Amino acid sequence: MPLDTGAFADGPAHGQKPASSARPRIVLDTTTDIGAALRAARQSLGLTLAEISETTRVRERHLAAIEGGLTDQLPSRPFSIGYVRAFANALGADADATAARYRAEFPSPDDELHTPVGVRHNRTGGGRSRLMIGLVVVAVVAVVGWNVTRHVTLHPAAKPPAVPAPRAAALARVNSAQNGPFSVDAPLPAPPEATAPAPYITPVAGADAATNALAAKPDADAAPTLFVAQGTIYGAPPGASSLIIQAKKSISLEVRGPGSAVYFARQLAAGEAYRVPNLPNITAEVSNPASAELYENGVSKGPFTAAQMPLKPGG
């Protein structure tokens, strides 16, 4: 079966002799349409559609559609033109002239349209279009002007509010500077936020914490609070250290030594306590300073003043 490849050449197929060498060039009938002319030329040569299809490798149904002028049964425009050229070349006719005649008889919107030569374009409508545009612009300007005038008439400009007496006096003093000198009031004092804050004192717990505890107490003559065991006491054994940290509420406590070595890390419930080991460079860190109270030698030194505090336990 012949293949519909869509690739055509004006020359003969491979292995066949040119049509022009076997017979003279055929001139197609110009009194009929191109399809009937191709059919008449084929029949005059005694060729069948099958033989033309074998030569051109175009399907018989496409050749029959060309002869019958059935363009709706043909593929796209470029393929159809190629089929016509191959058909004419197989018959020995002028392929270019045949393709041009087919385009003329079956025009397509895809074909390039050229401007006719010697035709003068009618421009009589241009003046009327410009006149219509001018009338529209004038109408728009008139409507806008009428709206603006009506708005100004119905809504007159409001008078500026009266200037208060103190402000008017101040403006008068400023304006008088053009005719003579004027006095300047004394500068206002600095706002409160511009004053220097009180110096910060680093809290220290341990043997030197008595001063901090007394400073935190509103009444220095009040009776001291003594340590009362209300739960488990972790850490060093009794008598091994003078410092005890007791949780008033549930807190997390972490005690570190030199080199950030962790000696104790635990969640203390309310009433539980931890006896600090008698070691140098001890630091305690709590989750809530207000809920951790420090005792030295069984006497309260007050709650922690910071989340992390250095401790100085004594024997």
TIKOL-233224 format. One record per residue (C-alpha): residue number from 1; residue in one letter; x, y, z. Coordinates in nm, 4 decimals, padded with zeros to 6 digits. Layout:
BEGIN
{num:NUM | residu:A | east:X | north:Y | up:Z}
...
# end
This chain:
BEGIN
{num:1 | residu:M | east:00.0000 | north:00.0000 | up:00.0000}
{num:2 | residu:P | east:00.1451 | north:00.3432 | up:-00.0841}
{num:3 | residu:L | east:00.2600 | north:00.5545 | up:00.2091}
{num:4 | residu:D | east:00.1323 | north:00.9061 | up:00.2706}
{num:5 | residu:T | east:00.4601 | north:01.0635 | up:00.3861}
{num:6 | residu:G | east:00.3897 | north:01.4245 | up:00.2844}
{num:7 | residu:A | east:00.7393 | north:01.4618 | up:00.1311}
{num:8 | residu:F | east:00.7350 | north:01.5098 | up:-00.2430}
{num:9 | residu:A | east:00.9848 | north:01.5906 | up:-00.5142}
{num:10 | residu:D | east:00.9210 | north:01.7208 | up:-00.8617}
{num:11 | residu:G | east:01.1551 | north:01.4574 | up:-01.0017}
{num:12 | residu:P | east:01.0665 | north:01.0909 | up:-01.0655}
{num:13 | residu:A | east:01.0566 | north:00.8290 | up:-00.7926}
{num:14 | residu:H | east:01.3659 | north:00.6261 | up:-00.7118}
{num:15 | residu:G | east:01.4342 | north:00.3606 | up:-00.9711}
{num:16 | residu:Q | east:01.1922 | north:00.5036 | up:-01.2309}
{num:17 | residu:K | east:01.2520 | north:00.7006 | up:-01.5459}
{num:18 | residu:P | east:01.1335 | north:01.0616 | up:-01.5691}
{num:19 | residu:A | east:00.7889 | north:01.1022 | up:-01.7158}
{num:20 | residu:S | east:00.9147 | north:01.3581 | up:-01.9670}
{num:21 | residu:S | east:01.1542 | north:01.1022 | up:-02.1202}
{num:22 | residu:A | east:00.8699 | north:00.8596 | up:-02.1943}
{num:23 | residu:R | east:00.6122 | north:01.1062 | up:-02.3223}
{num:24 | residu:P | east:00.5845 | north:01.4731 | up:-02.4167}
{num:25 | residu:R | east:00.4776 | north:01.7337 | up:-02.1577}
{num:26 | residu:I | east:00.1031 | north:01.7340 | up:-02.1028}
{num:27 | residu:V | east:-00.0941 | north:02.0572 | up:-02.1230}
{num:28 | residu:L | east:-00.3979 | north:02.0490 | up:-01.8967}
{num:29 | residu:D | east:-00.7390 | north:02.1524 | up:-02.0249}
{num:30 | residu:T | east:-00.8182 | north:02.5090 | up:-01.9176}
{num:31 | residu:T | east:-01.1907 | north:02.4929 | up:-01.9940}
{num:32 | residu:T | east:-01.2641 | north:02.2732 | up:-01.6898}
{num:33 | residu:D | east:-01.1639 | north:02.2825 | up:-01.3246}
{num:34 | residu:I | east:-00.8226 | north:02.1559 | up:-01.2200}
{num:35 | residu:G | east:-00.9537 | north:01.8236 | up:-01.0882}
{num:36 | residu:A | east:-01.1361 | north:01.7352 | up:-01.4095}
{num:37 | residu:A | east:-00.8326 | north:01.8455 | up:-01.6129}
{num:38 | residu:L | east:-00.6039 | north:01.6121 | up:-01.4149}
{num:39 | residu:R | east:-00.8536 | north:01.3247 | up:-01.4577}
{num:40 | residu:A | east:-00.8788 | north:01.3821 | up:-01.8332}
{num:41 | residu:A | east:-00.4998 | north:01.3931 | up:-01.8675}
{num:42 | residu:R | east:-00.4614 | north:01.0718 | up:-01.6656}
{num:43 | residu:Q | east:-00.7254 | north:00.8886 | up:-01.8696}
{num:44 | residu:S | east:-00.5729 | north:01.0098 | up:-02.1979}
{num:45 | residu:L | east:-00.2456 | north:00.8479 | up:-02.0902}
{num:46 | residu:G | east:-00.4232 | north:00.5262 | up:-01.9981}
{num:47 | residu:L | east:-00.3126 | north:00.5438 | up:-01.6326}
{num:48 | residu:T | east:-00.5135 | north:00.4376 | up:-01.3281}
{num:49 | residu:L | east:-00.5202 | north:00.6019 | up:-00.9871}
{num:50 | residu:A | east:-00.3366 | north:00.2997 | up:-00.8479}
{num:51 | residu:E | east:-00.0497 | north:00.3560 | up:-01.0914}
{num:52 | residu:I | east:-00.0321 | north:00.7281 | up:-01.0083}
{num:53 | residu:S | east:-00.0410 | north:00.6391 | up:-00.6391}
{num:54 | residu:E | east:00.2479 | north:00.3937 | up:-00.6880}
{num:55 | residu:T | east:00.4509 | north:00.6633 | up:-00.8636}
{num:56 | residu:T | east:00.3751 | north:00.9537 | up:-00.6301}
{num:57 | residu:R | east:00.3322 | north:00.7457 | up:-00.3114}
{num:58 | residu:V | east:00.0104 | north:00.9427 | up:-00.2424}
{num:59 | residu:R | east:-00.2982 | north:00.7503 | up:-00.1315}
{num:60 | residu:E | east:-00.5588 | north:00.6774 | up:-00.4023}
{num:61 | residu:R | east:-00.8381 | north:00.8384 | up:-00.1969}
{num:62 | residu:H | east:-00.6444 | north:01.1653 | up:-00.1853}
{num:63 | residu:L | east:-00.5858 | north:01.1542 | up:-00.5636}
{num:64 | residu:A | east:-00.9564 | north:01.0852 | up:-00.6182}
{num:65 | residu:A | east:-01.0431 | north:01.3791 | up:-00.3871}
{num:66 | residu:I | east:-00.8197 | north:01.6084 | up:-00.5977}
{num:67 | residu:E | east:-00.9876 | north:01.4992 | up:-00.9186}
{num:68 | residu:G | east:-01.3318 | north:01.5463 | up:-00.7649}
{num:69 | residu:G | east:-01.2507 | north:01.8833 | up:-00.6046}
{num:70 | residu:L | east:-01.3316 | north:01.7451 | up:-00.2584}
{num:71 | residu:T | east:-01.1001 | north:01.9631 | up:-00.0528}
{num:72 | residu:D | east:-01.2682 | north:01.8621 | up:00.2747}
{num:73 | residu:Q | east:-01.1327 | north:01.5076 | up:00.2261}
{num:74 | residu:L | east:-00.7739 | north:01.6291 | up:00.1860}
{num:75 | residu:P | east:-00.5213 | north:01.6921 | up:00.4658}
{num:76 | residu:S | east:-00.3821 | north:02.0334 | up:00.5545}
{num:77 | residu:R | east:-00.3170 | north:02.2995 | up:00.2909}
{num:78 | residu:P | east:00.0615 | north:02.2409 | up:00.2503}
{num:79 | residu:F | east:00.0081 | north:01.8653 | up:00.2016}
{num:80 | residu:S | east:-00.2723 | north:01.9227 | up:-00.0512}
{num:81 | residu:I | east:-00.0520 | north:02.1536 | up:-00.2614}
{num:82 | residu:G | east:00.2246 | north:01.8922 | up:-00.2492}
{num:83 | residu:Y | east:-00.0165 | north:01.6203 | up:-00.3637}
{num:84 | residu:V | east:-00.1253 | north:01.8349 | up:-00.6621}
{num:85 | residu:R | east:00.2354 | north:01.9012 | up:-00.7617}
{num:86 | residu:A | east:00.3206 | north:01.5306 | up:-00.7398}
{num:87 | residu:F | east:00.0070 | north:01.4407 | up:-00.9420}
{num:88 | residu:A | east:00.0965 | north:01.6881 | up:-01.2183}
{num:89 | residu:N | east:00.4597 | north:01.5764 | up:-01.2230}
{num:90 | residu:A | east:00.3550 | north:01.2097 | up:-01.2608}
{num:91 | residu:L | east:00.1419 | north:01.3037 | up:-01.5621}
{num:92 | residu:G | east:00.4229 | north:01.5083 | up:-01.7188}
{num:93 | residu:A | east:00.2466 | north:01.8415 | up:-01.6673}
{num:94 | residu:D | east:00.3916 | north:02.1682 | up:-01.5319}
{num:95 | residu:A | east:00.3884 | north:02.1178 | up:-01.1541}
{num:96 | residu:D | east:00.4286 | north:02.4888 | up:-01.0664}
{num:97 | residu:A | east:00.1515 | north:02.6018 | up:-01.3008}
{num:98 | residu:T | east:-00.0773 | north:02.3236 | up:-01.1806}
{num:99 | residu:A | east:-00.0198 | north:02.4162 | up:-00.8116}
{num:100 | residu:A | east:-00.0837 | north:02.7851 | up:-00.8873}
{num:101 | residu:R | east:-00.4058 | north:02.6972 | up:-01.0693}
{num:102 | residu:Y | east:-00.5192 | north:02.4824 | up:-00.7750}
{num:103 | residu:R | east:-00.4545 | north:02.7699 | up:-00.5322}
{num:104 | residu:A | east:-00.6545 | north:03.0055 | up:-00.7546}
{num:105 | residu:E | east:-00.9512 | north:02.7693 | up:-00.7843}
{num:106 | residu:F | east:-00.9475 | north:02.6685 | up:-00.4170}
{num:107 | residu:P | east:-00.8279 | north:02.9758 | up:-00.2245}
{num:108 | residu:S | east:-00.7499 | north:02.9496 | up:00.1441}
{num:109 | residu:P | east:-00.7330 | north:03.2142 | up:00.4213}
{num:110 | residu:D | east:-00.3803 | north:03.0891 | up:00.4931}
{num:111 | residu:D | east:-00.2579 | north:03.2069 | up:00.1529}
{num:112 | residu:E | east:-00.0825 | north:03.5430 | up:00.1597}
{num:113 | residu:L | east:-00.3012 | north:03.8279 | up:00.0407}
{num:114 | residu:H | east:-00.1404 | north:04.1092 | up:-00.1583}
{num:115 | residu:T | east:-00.2704 | north:04.4608 | up:-00.1948}
{num:116 | residu:P | east:-00.4237 | north:04.5077 | up:-00.5413}
{num:117 | residu:V | east:-00.2179 | north:04.7261 | up:-00.7709}
{num:118 | residu:G | east:-00.3755 | north:05.0505 | up:-00.8935}
{num:119 | residu:V | east:-00.6555 | north:05.0575 | up:-00.6347}
{num:120 | residu:R | east:-00.7169 | north:05.3873 | up:-00.4570}
{num:121 | residu:H | east:-00.8351 | north:05.3424 | up:-00.0994}
{num:122 | residu:N | east:-01.1523 | north:05.5241 | up:-00.0022}
{num:123 | residu:R | east:-01.0808 | north:05.7713 | up:00.2763}
{num:124 | residu:T | east:-01.4061 | north:05.9634 | up:00.2733}
{num:125 | residu:G | east:-01.5053 | north:05.8247 | up:00.6130}
{num:126 | residu:G | east:-01.2021 | north:05.9691 | up:00.7931}
{num:127 | residu:G | east:-01.3397 | north:06.3231 | up:00.8217}
{num:128 | residu:R | east:-01.6691 | north:06.1986 | up:00.9600}
{num:129 | residu:S | east:-01.4907 | north:05.9881 | up:01.2235}
{num:130 | residu:R | east:-01.2839 | north:06.2854 | up:01.3379}
{num:131 | residu:L | east:-01.5996 | north:06.4963 | up:01.3581}
{num:132 | residu:M | east:-01.7738 | north:06.2372 | up:01.5736}
{num:133 | residu:I | east:-01.4734 | north:06.2145 | up:01.8082}
{num:134 | residu:G | east:-01.4656 | north:06.5944 | up:01.8422}
{num:135 | residu:L | east:-01.8347 | north:06.6050 | up:01.9276}
{num:136 | residu:V | east:-01.7920 | north:06.3361 | up:02.1940}
{num:137 | residu:V | east:-01.5004 | north:06.5268 | up:02.3538}
{num:138 | residu:V | east:-01.6998 | north:06.8514 | up:02.3603}
{num:139 | residu:A | east:-01.9955 | north:06.6728 | up:02.5215}
{num:140 | residu:V | east:-01.7765 | north:06.5169 | up:02.7915}
{num:141 | residu:V | east:-01.6134 | north:06.8530 | up:02.8731}
{num:142 | residu:A | east:-01.9549 | north:07.0184 | up:02.8947}
{num:143 | residu:V | east:-02.0914 | north:06.7528 | up:03.1341}
{num:144 | residu:V | east:-01.7858 | north:06.7718 | up:03.3600}
{num:145 | residu:G | east:-01.7973 | north:07.1527 | up:03.3704}
{num:146 | residu:W | east:-02.1684 | north:07.1529 | up:03.4557}
{num:147 | residu:N | east:-02.1120 | north:06.9060 | up:03.7444}
{num:148 | residu:V | east:-01.8245 | north:07.1115 | up:03.8858}
{num:149 | residu:T | east:-02.0284 | north:07.4348 | up:03.8695}
{num:150 | residu:R | east:-02.3276 | north:07.2707 | up:04.0380}
{num:151 | residu:H | east:-02.1090 | north:07.1254 | up:04.3152}
{num:152 | residu:V | east:-01.9528 | north:07.4669 | up:04.3886}
{num:153 | residu:T | east:-02.2950 | north:07.6302 | up:04.3947}
{num:154 | residu:L | east:-02.4521 | north:07.3758 | up:04.6315}
{num:155 | residu:H | east:-02.1461 | north:07.3335 | up:04.8561}
{num:156 | residu:P | east:-01.9675 | north:07.6663 | up:04.9018}
{num:157 | residu:A | east:-01.6248 | north:07.6636 | up:05.0585}
{num:158 | residu:A | east:-01.6408 | north:07.6546 | up:05.4391}
{num:159 | residu:K | east:-01.4875 | north:07.9405 | up:05.6311}
{num:160 | residu:P | east:-01.1688 | north:07.8572 | up:05.8204}
{num:161 | residu:P | east:-01.2220 | north:07.8026 | up:06.1947}
{num:162 | residu:A | east:-01.1453 | north:08.0902 | up:06.4275}
{num:163 | residu:V | east:-00.7994 | north:08.0811 | up:06.5831}
{num:164 | residu:P | east:-00.8105 | north:08.0465 | up:06.9649}
{num:165 | residu:A | east:-00.6995 | north:08.3498 | up:07.1638}
{num:166 | residu:P | east:-00.3758 | north:08.1967 | up:07.3020}
{num:167 | residu:R | east:-00.2765 | north:08.0727 | up:06.9585}
{num:168 | residu:A | east:-00.3647 | north:08.4085 | up:06.8027}
{num:169 | residu:A | east:-00.1465 | north:08.5867 | up:07.0594}
{num:170 | residu:A | east:00.1420 | north:08.3526 | up:06.9857}
{num:171 | residu:L | east:00.1053 | north:08.4108 | up:06.6124}
{num:172 | residu:A | east:00.0982 | north:08.7852 | up:06.6742}
{num:173 | residu:R | east:00.4231 | north:08.7630 | up:06.8671}
{num:174 | residu:V | east:00.5820 | north:08.5641 | up:06.5849}
{num:175 | residu:N | east:00.4600 | north:08.8132 | up:06.3250}
{num:176 | residu:S | east:00.5933 | north:09.1027 | up:06.5306}
{num:177 | residu:A | east:00.9427 | north:08.9692 | up:06.4741}
{num:178 | residu:Q | east:00.9314 | north:09.1396 | up:06.1365}
{num:179 | residu:N | east:00.9089 | north:09.4842 | up:06.3076}
{num:180 | residu:G | east:01.1144 | north:09.4292 | up:06.6269}
{num:181 | residu:P | east:01.2715 | north:09.1752 | up:06.8650}
{num:182 | residu:F | east:01.0669 | north:08.9314 | up:07.0752}
{num:183 | residu:S | east:01.1443 | north:08.7325 | up:07.3921}
{num:184 | residu:V | east:01.1995 | north:08.3568 | up:07.4203}
{num:185 | residu:D | east:01.0610 | north:08.1586 | up:07.7164}
{num:186 | residu:A | east:01.2943 | north:07.9597 | up:07.9436}
{num:187 | residu:P | east:01.3639 | north:07.5999 | up:07.8320}
{num:188 | residu:L | east:01.1524 | north:07.3234 | up:07.9845}
{num:189 | residu:P | east:01.3156 | north:07.0669 | up:08.2166}
{num:190 | residu:A | east:01.4267 | north:06.7334 | up:08.0789}
{num:191 | residu:P | east:01.1542 | north:06.4629 | up:08.0709}
{num:192 | residu:P | east:01.1666 | north:06.1896 | up:08.3379}
{num:193 | residu:E | east:01.2833 | north:05.9189 | up:08.0959}
{num:194 | residu:A | east:01.5942 | north:06.1253 | up:08.0184}
{num:195 | residu:T | east:01.7248 | north:06.1022 | up:08.3759}
{num:196 | residu:A | east:02.0031 | north:05.8556 | up:08.4566}
{num:197 | residu:P | east:01.8841 | north:05.5218 | up:08.6052}
{num:198 | residu:A | east:01.9987 | north:05.3967 | up:08.9416}
{num:199 | residu:P | east:02.3259 | north:05.1961 | up:08.9314}
{num:200 | residu:Y | east:02.2822 | north:04.8178 | up:08.9038}
{num:201 | residu:I | east:02.4152 | north:04.6038 | up:09.1908}
{num:202 | residu:T | east:02.5039 | north:04.2434 | up:09.1032}
{num:203 | residu:P | east:02.3355 | north:04.0077 | up:09.3535}
{num:204 | residu:V | east:02.5653 | north:03.7635 | up:09.5369}
{num:205 | residu:A | east:02.4361 | north:03.4757 | up:09.7503}
{num:206 | residu:G | east:02.6262 | north:03.2968 | up:10.0236}
{num:207 | residu:A | east:02.8342 | north:03.4273 | up:10.3103}
{num:208 | residu:D | east:02.8054 | north:03.7871 | up:10.1733}
{num:209 | residu:A | east:02.4303 | north:03.7701 | up:10.1090}
{num:210 | residu:A | east:02.3285 | north:03.9220 | up:10.4423}
{num:211 | residu:T | east:02.3595 | north:04.2751 | up:10.3064}
{num:212 | residu:N | east:02.1387 | north:04.1916 | up:10.0055}
{num:213 | residu:A | east:01.8810 | north:04.0201 | up:10.2250}
{num:214 | residu:L | east:01.8585 | north:04.3130 | up:10.4650}
{num:215 | residu:A | east:01.8291 | north:04.5578 | up:10.1743}
{num:216 | residu:A | east:01.5400 | north:04.3552 | up:10.0331}
{num:217 | residu:K | east:01.3491 | north:04.3429 | up:10.3620}
{num:218 | residu:P | east:01.1231 | north:04.6435 | up:10.4343}
{num:219 | residu:D | east:01.1694 | north:04.5990 | up:10.8107}
{num:220 | residu:A | east:01.5228 | north:04.5139 | up:10.9266}
{num:221 | residu:D | east:01.4047 | north:04.4570 | up:11.2848}
{num:222 | residu:A | east:01.1601 | north:04.1812 | up:11.1871}
{num:223 | residu:A | east:01.2183 | north:03.8343 | up:11.3333}
{num:224 | residu:P | east:01.4308 | north:03.6109 | up:11.1027}
{num:225 | residu:T | east:01.2638 | north:03.3209 | up:10.9225}
{num:226 | residu:L | east:01.4112 | north:02.9848 | up:11.0189}
{num:227 | residu:F | east:01.4407 | north:02.6831 | up:10.7898}
{num:228 | residu:V | east:01.1731 | north:02.4192 | up:10.8426}
{num:229 | residu:A | east:01.2015 | north:02.0920 | up:10.6526}
{num:230 | residu:Q | east:00.8788 | north:02.0353 | up:10.4579}
{num:231 | residu:G | east:00.9905 | north:01.7571 | up:10.2271}
{num:232 | residu:T | east:01.2932 | north:01.5706 | up:10.0966}
{num:233 | residu:I | east:01.6314 | north:01.7411 | up:10.1336}
{num:234 | residu:Y | east:01.8743 | north:01.6513 | up:09.8563}
{num:235 | residu:G | east:02.2463 | north:01.7181 | up:09.8278}
{num:236 | residu:A | east:02.5122 | north:01.7163 | up:10.0989}
{num:237 | residu:P | east:02.4511 | north:01.5443 | up:10.4346}
{num:238 | residu:P | east:02.3473 | north:01.7521 | up:10.7398}
{num:239 | residu:G | east:02.6312 | north:01.9632 | up:10.8822}
{num:240 | residu:A | east:02.8364 | north:01.9456 | up:10.5583}
{num:241 | residu:S | east:02.7202 | north:02.2863 | up:10.4298}
{num:242 | residu:S | east:02.5632 | north:02.6029 | up:10.5659}
{num:243 | residu:L | east:02.3501 | north:02.6841 | up:10.2540}
{num:244 | residu:I | east:02.0111 | north:02.5315 | up:10.1730}
{num:245 | residu:I | east:01.7817 | north:02.6159 | up:09.8801}
{num:246 | residu:Q | east:01.4129 | north:02.5440 | up:09.9496}
{num:247 | residu:A | east:01.1303 | north:02.5560 | up:09.6913}
{num:248 | residu:K | east:00.8294 | north:02.7611 | up:09.7996}
{num:249 | residu:K | east:00.6549 | north:02.6491 | up:09.4786}
{num:250 | residu:S | east:00.7468 | north:02.3894 | up:09.2181}
{num:251 | residu:I | east:01.0711 | north:02.4965 | up:09.0466}
{num:252 | residu:S | east:01.3523 | north:02.3462 | up:08.8423}
{num:253 | residu:L | east:01.6968 | north:02.3715 | up:09.0046}
{num:254 | residu:E | east:02.0359 | north:02.3182 | up:08.8416}
{num:255 | residu:V | east:02.3625 | north:02.3472 | up:09.0377}
{num:256 | residu:R | east:02.6945 | north:02.3675 | up:08.8531}
{num:257 | residu:G | east:03.0550 | north:02.3676 | up:08.9633}
{num:258 | residu:P | east:03.3875 | north:02.4629 | up:08.8016}
{num:259 | residu:G | east:03.4014 | north:02.3968 | up:08.4272}
{num:260 | residu:S | east:03.0169 | north:02.3942 | up:08.4109}
{num:261 | residu:A | east:03.0094 | north:02.0496 | up:08.5742}
{num:262 | residu:V | east:02.6508 | north:01.9701 | up:08.6780}
{num:263 | residu:Y | east:02.6197 | north:01.8566 | up:09.0416}
{num:264 | residu:F | east:02.2422 | north:01.8602 | up:09.0691}
{num:265 | residu:A | east:01.9515 | north:01.8995 | up:08.8273}
{num:266 | residu:R | east:01.5977 | north:01.8227 | up:08.9375}
{num:267 | residu:Q | east:01.2418 | north:01.9489 | up:08.9565}
{num:268 | residu:L | east:01.1745 | north:02.0396 | up:09.3205}
{num:269 | residu:A | east:00.8197 | north:02.0249 | up:09.4516}
{num:270 | residu:A | east:00.6933 | north:02.2812 | up:09.7019}
{num:271 | residu:G | east:00.8721 | north:02.2230 | up:10.0387}
{num:272 | residu:E | east:01.1597 | north:02.0157 | up:09.8968}
{num:273 | residu:A | east:01.5125 | north:02.1504 | up:09.9456}
{num:274 | residu:Y | east:01.8712 | north:02.1057 | up:09.8333}
{num:275 | residu:R | east:02.1785 | north:02.1362 | up:10.0599}
{num:276 | residu:V | east:02.4598 | north:02.3023 | up:09.8577}
{num:277 | residu:P | east:02.7937 | north:02.1125 | up:09.8726}
{num:278 | residu:N | east:03.0854 | north:02.2860 | up:10.0408}
{num:279 | residu:L | east:03.2772 | north:02.3520 | up:09.7170}
{num:280 | residu:P | east:03.4147 | north:02.6702 | up:09.5554}
{num:281 | residu:N | east:03.2672 | north:02.8372 | up:09.2471}
{num:282 | residu:I | east:02.9172 | north:02.6985 | up:09.2867}
{num:283 | residu:T | east:02.6374 | north:02.8495 | up:09.0720}
{num:284 | residu:A | east:02.2646 | north:02.7833 | up:09.1115}
{num:285 | residu:E | east:02.0036 | north:02.8430 | up:08.8385}
{num:286 | residu:V | east:01.6287 | north:02.8302 | up:08.9069}
{num:287 | residu:S | east:01.3237 | north:02.8585 | up:08.6792}
{num:288 | residu:N | east:01.1422 | north:03.1087 | up:08.9083}
{num:289 | residu:P | east:01.3643 | north:03.3165 | up:09.1426}
{num:290 | residu:A | east:01.0704 | north:03.4330 | up:09.3562}
{num:291 | residu:S | east:00.9839 | north:03.0689 | up:09.4427}
{num:292 | residu:A | east:01.3380 | north:02.9718 | up:09.5544}
{num:293 | residu:E | east:01.4414 | north:03.0805 | up:09.9077}
{num:294 | residu:L | east:01.8004 | north:03.0679 | up:10.0325}
{num:295 | residu:Y | east:01.8860 | north:02.9728 | up:10.3927}
{num:296 | residu:E | east:02.2272 | north:03.0151 | up:10.5582}
{num:297 | residu:N | east:02.2911 | north:02.8432 | up:10.8887}
{num:298 | residu:G | east:01.9176 | north:02.7809 | up:10.9123}
{num:299 | residu:V | east:01.8194 | north:03.1505 | up:10.8721}
{num:300 | residu:S | east:01.6408 | north:03.2806 | up:10.5603}
{num:301 | residu:K | east:01.8324 | north:03.5226 | up:10.3404}
{num:302 | residu:G | east:01.5282 | north:03.5872 | up:10.1241}
{num:303 | residu:P | east:01.4288 | north:03.4616 | up:09.7800}
{num:304 | residu:F | east:01.6616 | north:03.4575 | up:09.4846}
{num:305 | residu:T | east:01.7026 | north:03.7971 | up:09.3214}
{num:306 | residu:A | east:01.8030 | north:03.6518 | up:08.9825}
{num:307 | residu:A | east:01.7536 | north:03.3282 | up:08.7896}
{num:308 | residu:Q | east:02.1264 | north:03.2506 | up:08.8108}
{num:309 | residu:M | east:02.3299 | north:03.3324 | up:09.1237}
{num:310 | residu:P | east:02.6792 | north:03.2419 | up:09.2469}
{num:311 | residu:L | east:02.6923 | north:03.0688 | up:09.5891}
{num:312 | residu:K | east:02.9597 | north:03.0725 | up:09.8556}
{num:313 | residu:P | east:02.8846 | north:02.7898 | up:10.0971}
{num:314 | residu:G | east:03.0603 | north:02.7805 | up:10.4342}
{num:315 | residu:G | east:03.1438 | north:02.4934 | up:10.6692}
# end
